[in-house]
Amino acid sequence: MSIDADDEILQDFLVEAGEILESLNEELVELEQRPDDIDLLNSVFRGFHTIKGGASFLGLDGLVGVCHCAEDVFNVLRNGGRSVDSGLMDAVLEVLDIVNAMFAQVNQGEAPTPASAAFLKTLDALAMPDDAEAGVEAVQEPAEPESVAEPAAGGEEISEAEFNALLDQLHGEGKAPTPKTTPAPASDEISADVFEALLDNLHGKGKAPTLPVASEPKAEVVPVSRAPAPGPATVPASKPEATVRVDTRRLDDIMNMVGELVLARNRLATLRESIANEEMSRAISNLDVVTADLQNAVMKTRMQPIKKVFGRFPRVVRDLARNLNKEVNLELRGEDTDLDKNLVEALADPLVHLVRNAVDHGIESPAVREAAGKPRAGSVVLAAEQEGDHILLSIEDDGAGMDAEVLRRKAIENGLMDEEAAARLDSRECYNLIFAAGFSTKEQISDVSGRGVGMDVVKTRIGQLNGSVEIDSEPGRGSRLVIRVPLTLAIMPTLMVKLGEQSFALPLGSVNEIFDLDRDRTSLIDGQRVMQVRGHALPLFYLREWLLRNAAQQPGNEILNHVVVVQAGSQRVGFVVEQLVGQEEVVIKPLGAFLQGLPGFAGATITGDGRIALILDVPGLMKAYVSHR
């Protein structure tokens, strides 16, 4: 069944109500920690009430029904008829899941499926006060609201019952409350100005509007629905809109055009070297500055706070801790850090894997923690910060940590490497073994973990984002995992290299260092050519053999003289190239159908000299050509 509603109104409802749902997700978990916080109770109540009102306007009856039941539950909580406990929170969080599922249906243009009658009956039971007398009083109290014609003490507040009655009446669910002084004629509307003034008053932003009341018994009383709008002294003038909602496809189009401008700038910068004209050179320099400023400004319009991802984790940790019978405190830091909206969406699933892994593998049970002299509740810290043109995300826990020797033994038992290769691994390389496909330290398989999948997917996904992962751990003290990703994927800083006459671009985020090839320090180990770098054997791979057809050259040829050290997950290797061109910002263009199936390529770009260069996918190259060592 489709939804019969204006598409623009429906989309506005989905956006605004979706933001409310994100807030509810955090507020409900916080409420379980602070059950007596009346401000939180009121905020959650208003959230469900607002969603119900919008759904009622659009005729989404299934959504109205479940939100109304949740509203009743929080109404009795606000009135003190019931206290917050884990069982009640489980039911309310299930309401949130149901509402989110309904939103997904509405996004598909389908009418939401109503919640089951059994579940609604459960919510009705939770909406009944524990104390029958308190329940009757709580239900009957709003029946006779105080007059809105007389402001509360000090003239700065109205009662909660009055506000709820007016909010219901605005959405067509009831009548406006009648002042005690005189009966108001039947009416189904109040003016928008009066409602806004009352809403501002509830939030402490203004004074309650004083509605005219008869001074003599026979004088005519102005009904609430026709009360004159308050004067400027009573209701402050609303400020003009400071933001505008724009379709993300328009932002993508603008970003693509800026990308083309960057390519033109790079081309002109290359031509400037061959033009002996000072005025032309100055004009190109000015264009370079303006293009850079425009590029930064457009990139900022695509930025979103990482809070859009972080907001889901209090619920994830809460549910997982209850499932595992653990006590876990989650701390969020740097929620206002901005990054590209595409990255915000792409990082959601990898971060969920890592946070779940920290709770499941890292945090011990309360009894084990107490025996080790730790607090019963474990701690998980999820943080974000900007470092230059990159974002650092870290997940840190104070759990059991990782033992390098245990990881070595598991790698041998799982057949990932032999004893000799495992013995050569240092502690950091042992920690990185958790990203190997099929690797798991869990003795028992559960619905949470133990199958050896998930962490390798995380490494692959972060690699596709031109990011890197580092792990540090200490047995008995906990672990810290750091993800480093670029601020944006639209325009990428690269290192341009050449093999013969063909140019290739290596994402600069994957490059660790560059040095000249010293053949006297190279040797063969198990058939693999390596180079000794600061006491460690660095595997060397000749990109010409991988990327150019019929162009393989034997190691030792004088033309191969530069080593680019790259990091791909837990692997650090050296790519041998013939020529280093330099750093260049490139605009990623998708590959055509001809190259789509070839491994190791992330896209293409146009270089400053007007030629086409292929952008290398370092993790893809490693997966296609290098077996795990």
N, C-alpha and C positions, 0 to 999 in steps of 0.2 A: 504494500500500500504506500503510495507516494504522499508527499506533504504538499498541501494546497496553501502556499504562503508566498508572499513577495520574496524573491531571492535575495535582494539587498537587505531587507529587514532580517531575514533568516541568518544571513552571514554575519550581520552585526551582532545578533543574539549569540551565535556560536563563539565569536571572538570574545565578547564581554563575559559571557557565562564561562567560557573556557578559562579566562583569567581568574575568575572566582573559584573555579574548581582547583586550580593550581594552588591558590592560597589556602583553600580548605584542606588540601592534602597535608600541608605543613601544620596548619593550626590544629587539626585533629590529633596528630601525633604529639604536638606540644601540649595539648589539653590533657592528655593522659598523664603527663608529668606534672601539670599544674591544674588539677581538677577543680580547685576553688577559685580560679581566675574568672571573675564575672565578666570582664571585658572580652576574654576569649569566647565565653559562652554566648555573649550577645553577638559577637562578630560571626560566629558559625551560624547562629540562628538567622541573622540577616542574610548571610550568603545563600542558605537554602531557600529563604523566603524570596529573594530577588530572582533566583533561577526559576522558582515556581511561578512567579508573576509573569516572566517573559515567556515561559512555556505555555502558560494559560492563554496569553495573547495570541500565540501561534497555533493553539489547538493541539498541543502535544500532550494528550491526556495521560499517557503512561508516565511521562516525566513529572507531570503535575502531581500524580498520585504518590509516588515514592518520596518526592521532596516535601509534600505536605505531611507525610508520616514522620519524616526526619525532623521537620519543623516542630511537630507536636512533642517529640522526644526532648528537644532542646528547650522548648517552652517550659516543660515540667522541671528540667534541670535548673533553669534560671529562677524559677519560683521556689526552689529548695525542696521540691517534693521527692526528689531522687538524687542520688550521688553518682558520680562518674566511677565506673569500675571497668575491669578488663573485658568482661563479657559484653557490657553495653558498647564499649569502643569497638569490639569485633563486629558487632552488628552495624554500627554507624559507618565503619570503614567499608563494610560490604555494600552499604548504600552508595558510597562514593564509587566503588567498582561498577555497580549497576548503572549509575548515572553516566559514567564514562563510556560504558558500552552503548548506552542509548545515544550519547553524543556521536559515537562512531556511526551508528545507523542513520542519524539525522544528516551527518556529513555526506552519506551516500544517497541522500534524498529519500530515505525510507522513514516511515513512521516508527517511533521507538516501541519495542516490545515491552508491555507492562511487566512489572515485577510480579513474582508468583504471589498468590493469595496467602500462602502459608508464611512467606516472609513479611508481607504487610501486616499480617496478624501478629507476628513477633514484634514488629515495631509498635503496633498499637498497645501491646502488653507493656513494652518498655516506656510508653508514654503515660502509663498509670502510676501515680505516686506510690511510694512505699507506705506512707501513712495515709489512710483513707480520708481522715479529716483534713489533712494538709492538701490532699488532692482535691477535695470538694472546694476548699477555700481558694486554691490556685486556679481552678477552672471558673469559679463564679466571680472572682474578683474583677475581671475585666468587663463584667456585664454592665456595670454602671460607671463608666469612665468619668473622671473629673472634667469639669467644664474646660474646654479649650479657650473659652472666652476669658478665663482668669489665669494668667501665667502662674507657674509655681513660685516657690519662695525665691525672692530676688528677681523674678521675672526672667530667669535665664534657662529654665528647663521645662519640658513637658513630660508627662508620665510615659513609660514604655507602652502601656496598654493603649493610650491615645495614639501613639505613633503607629502601632501595629494596625489599629482599626483604620487609620487614615491610609496606610499603605495598602491594605486589603481593598479599601473602597476605590483607590486609584486604579487598581487592576480589575475592577468590576466584580469583586468578590463580596462586597458588603456595603453597608451604608455609612456615611460619615457619622462620627460620634456626635450626639446631640448635647449641647450645653445644658447644664442644670438650670440656668436662669429662666430660659424660655424654650419651649419646644420649637424645633426647626422644621419647616415644611419638608415633605418627602423630596429627596433629590439623590441622584446617582453620581454627582460630580462635585469636585472642589476645583478652584482655579489652580493653574500650574504654579503661579507665584506663591500662593498660600502654602501649597504642598512643599515647594522648594524651601520656603522659609522655615517650615516646621522641620524638614529634614536637616537643614543647617543647624537649627536649634538643638536637635537631638545630639549632634556631633560637637556641640559647643562652639559653633562658628557664628552664632548670632542670637538674637533674642526672639522669643516666641512672639509671633504677630498678635496684636491685641484686636480681637474681633469686636465690632460694635454690639453693645448689649443695651436693651431698653432701660431707661432711667425711670419711666413711669409705667404702671401696669398696662395702660391702654396704648402705649406707643408701639408702633410697628417695629418688629425685630428683623434685622437683616439676616437671612439664612446663611449658614456656613458656606453653602455652595455658591453664594453670590457675594461673599464678602469682598470689599474693595481691596485692591492690591496694596500692600504696605508701602509707605513712602520711602524715599531714599535713606532717611535717618534710621529706619527700622531694619531694612534688608540691604546689605552692601551690594553694590553693583557687581555682577559677575564679570570675571576677567575674560578677555578674548581667548579663543583656543590657541594654545602654544604648539600643538602638534597636529599632524594630518596623517590619516591612514592611507598607505599606498600599497597597491598590489605588488608582491615580491617579484612578479615577472617583469614589471616595469624597471625595478632596480637592476635585475639581471640584464635587461636590454641596455640600460645606461652603462653598466659595468662592461659589457661587451664592446660598446662604442669607445669607452675610455681605453680598453685594451688595444683597439685598433689605433688610437691616438698614440699610445705608448710605442707601438711598433713603428709608426711614422716618425716619432721622435728619435728612436734608436737609429733608424735609417738616415735621418738628417744629421745626427751626431757623427755617424760614420763618414758621410759625405763632406762634413765640415773640414775634416783633415785634408781633403784634396782640393778645397776651395780657398784660394788665397785672397779672400775678401773680408776685411775687418768688420764692415757693417753687417754682412750676411752672417758672419760668425757670432756677432753680438745678438742678432735677432734669433738665431738658433738657440743661443744660451738662454734668452728670455723665455722662449717656447719651452725649453727644458724645465725651467723653474715652474712656469704656470702649469705644465702637464703634471709635474710631480705633486703640486698642491691640489689640483683637480682629482688626481688619482687617490690621494689621501682622503679628500672630502667625500668622494663617492664610496670609498671603502668603509668610512665611518657610518654611512647610512645603512650598510649591510650588517653592522655589528649588533650583537645581542649579548646581554649579560649571561654568564655561565650559570646564573641562578636558575635559568630555565631547565637546566639539566640537574643541578644540585637539588632542586626542590622535590624531586621524587625520592631521594635517598632516605630521609627520615622514615618514610613508610616502608621502604625496602628493608632497612635494618631492623625496624620494629617487628615486622612480620617474620623475618628470618630468625631473629633472636628468640621469639616465642616458639617457633617451630623446633629449634635446637635446644630449648631450655637453657638459654644463656642470657646473661645480663650485659647489654652493650650500650654505651653512650656514644652518640655520633656528634662530632663537632664540625661545623662548616666554616671555612674561612675564604675570604676573597670572592664572595658571591657576586660582587659588582664588576668583576673583571670581564671585559668585553672581548669577543672574538667573532669571526665570520659566522653568519647564521647557518651556512652549510656545515661548518665544523661543529657547531652546537648540536645539530641533529646527528651528525656522524659519530660523535663521541659518546652519545647516550648509552648505546649497547655495550661498548668496551668498558665503560666505567661501571656499569651494573655488574658485569662479570667480576671486575677487580674488587669492588666493595663486598660482593657476596663471598668472594674468595677470602677476603680479610676476616670476615665474621666466621665463616665456616672453618677454614684451615688455621687462621691466626689466633683468634680469641679462644681461650680455654673455658671449660665449664667453671661455674662459681666455686665448686668444691676444690678443683685442681688449682685455681688461682689462690684461694685462701691457704692451701697447703704450701704454696710457693711464696707466701708472704705478700701477695698482691691484693688489691681491692677486689671484691666480688664482681664488680662491674668492669668489663673491659672498655677500652677507649679506641675509637676509630676516628681519625682526623682526615677530612677531605678538604684540600686547599687548592687555590688557583692564584697565580700571579703572572704579571707580564714581565718578560725579560727581553728587551730589545724588540725584534720583530717576531718573537716567539712567545708562546704561552706555556708555562710550567704547571702541570697538574700533579699533585702528589696524594697518595693514599698511604697513611701511616697508622700502624696499630701497635699496641703494647702487649701483644700476645706471646705465643711460644717461640716465634722466630723460626728460622730455617737452619738446619745443620748441613754443612757442605758435604760431610762424609756420608750422611744418609742419602743425600741426593746422588752422589757418585754411585753408591751401591744400587740404588733404584734404577739408574740409567743402565747399568750393566745387566741387572736382572730383566729389564724390559727389552734388552737387545738393541738399545740405541747406540752403544759404542762398546768397544772392548776394554779390558782392564788397563792396557797400556795407554790408550787414548784418554781414558778417564783420569788416570794418574797425572796427566799433564795439565789438567784443568786447575786454575786457581779458584779461590772462593767465589769471586764475582761470576766467573763462567759457570760454576756449579749452580748458583742461584738462577742463572738464566736458563737452566735446563727445564724449568717449569713451563717454558714456552714451547717446548718440543711437542710435536703431535703425539698423542697417546700417552704422555707422561703424567703420572698421578702418584701421590704418596698416600692416598686414602686406601685403607685396608678393606673397607666396605663401601659398596656402591649404594647411593641413596638418590632421592629425587633432587638433591641439592648439588652433589658433586661426586667424584670418584670414577668417572668414565674416561678421564684424560682428554676431554674436549673442552673448549672454552678459552683457555689461556693461549693456545696456539692461534685461535681465531682472533683474539685480542691483538696479538703481535702482528698478524697479517693485516688487520684492519688499520692499525696505527701506522704501519709501514706504507699502506696505500695513501694515507694522509700526509706522507712525507715527514712523519714523526719518528721518534725513537723512544725506547723504554730502558730505564736503568733500575736495578734492584740492589738494595743494601739490606742486610739482616744480621741479627745477633741472637744466637740461641738463648731463649729465656727472656729476652728483652723486647722482641718485636721485629717488625719489618717495615721498610719504607720503599715504595715504588714511585718513580718519577716518570711522567710522560712529558715529552717535549714536542709540541706541534706548532706549525707556523700560524700567524694571525689570520691569514687568508689563503685560499687555494686558487683564487682567480688570477693573480699575477705572482709569479714565482721567481725568486732569486736563484740563479743557477751558475754553475761553473761550465763554461764552454770549452770543449776539447775537440781535437781533430784526430781522425784515423785516416791517413791518406789525405784525400781532398774532401772527405765527408765530415760534417760537423755534428756533434752530439752534445746534449745538455744534461749535466748531472745536477739534480736538486742539491742546492747548497746545504740544506739541513742534514743531508746524509753524509756530507764530506767532513772528515775529522782533521786531516792534515795532508800536505803535499810535499814530496821531496824527490830529488833526482835518484834514479836507479843506480845503485852501486852493485855491479855484478860480482865483485869480489866478496860481498857479504851474502850472496845467495847460495842455496844448496838444494838438493833433492831429499825429501823425507817421505817415505812410503809413496814414491812416485809423484809427489806434489812439490812444486818449486816454492820455496819459502825464502824470506829475507829476515835476518836478525835485526830487530828494532827495539832498542832499550831492553835487551835481555829476553825478548819474546820472539817466537817464530811467527812471522806474518805471511799467510798464504798469498801468493801472487797469481793473478789471472790476466791474460792478455786479451783485452777487449777486441782486438782485431780478429782473433780466432772465433769469437762469438758472433760478431756483428757484420763482418764483411765476407761476402761469398768469394771463394777461391782466392782468399788473400791471406791465408795463414802463413805466419813467418816463424822461423825457429827462434826460441829465446836466445838472446845473445846478439841479435841483429842490432847494429848501432843506432838504427832509427828509433828504437823503443827505449826511451830514456827518462820517462817521468812516471812516478807512482802516486796515484790518488787513493788515499786510505778512506774507505767508506764503512759505515756501520749499518747493518741490517739486522735488527732485533738483537740476538745474542752473538751474532757473528761480526767479526771485524776483519776485513780483507783488503788487499791492495789491487787496484786496477791499473795495469800498465798501459799508458797511452803515448802517442807519438808527439803531440803538440798541445800545449796549454794556451788557449786564446785569452781567457780572463773571465771575470764575473759579468753577468748580464741579466737584467730583469726580462723575463719572457712572459708572453701571454699564451696560455695553454689552449691549443686547438684540438678537438677530438680527432682521432684517427679515422681514416676512411675504411670502408669494408675490406680493402685489400690487405691492410696491416692489422685489422682488428683481432685476428686470431694468433698473431705472433706474440710470444711471451717477452717480457722485459721492456715494453714500451708503454709510457704513460700518456703520450700525445705527441704533438708536433708544434713547432713555432717557426716564425720567420726571423732570421737573425738580422743584425744591423747592416750586413752587406747584401741583404735581399734574398739570401738563400734559405732553403728549408732545412731545419735541424730537428732531429728526433729527440724527444725528451725520454731519458732512460728511467725505468722503474727499477730501482736497485733491489728491493725485496723480490720482485718478479724475476730479475736476472739470476739472483742467488738460488731461487727455488728451481729455475729451469735448468741451470748449468752446474750447480754446486751441490753435491751430496753432503749430508750433515757429517761433520768431522768433530 
